[in-house]
Amino acid sequence: MEKEIQANIEELLSNDENLEVDVSVEGNRANIKVVSEAFVGMSRVARQQLIYSCINDLIQGGHLHAVSIVTHTLAEV
């Protein structure tokens, strides 16, 4: 499931050459960290909504229950 989540995020943010994605899954819990210039000017909520759009099917299907998402721009790292 980690690779699927990472691939979905990488596809969504494919225009960012400096994209960093780190995903770990344990059971039905996922920790997702994304560094992308796509987040510049976006609120924290908007950033999380963008990432949730990549994993919504997994949540709806019951494969993921708890998700932690951390997002940064390069300047915030």
Residue, then its C-alpha position, 0 to 999 in steps of 0.5 A: m500500500e505504501k508504494e501505491i500511495q507514493a505513486n498516487i502522490e508523485e503522479l498528482l505532483s509530477n510537475d515538481e522536480n524537487l518533490e519528496v514523498d515519504v510514506s509509511v504504513e502500519g496496518n491501517r494507519a499511514n504517515i505521509k510526509v510531502v515536500s513540494e513547491a506545489f504547496v506555496g501559497m496554499s493553506r495547511v487545510a488545502r494542502q491536506q485536502l490535496i493529499y487526501s484526494c490521492i488516498n480517498d479510495l483507500i479510506q473509503g474502502g476501509h484499507l486506511h483508517a488513521v492518516s497523519i499528513v505533514t506537508h512543507t514547501l522547500a523553504e519550510v524544511 
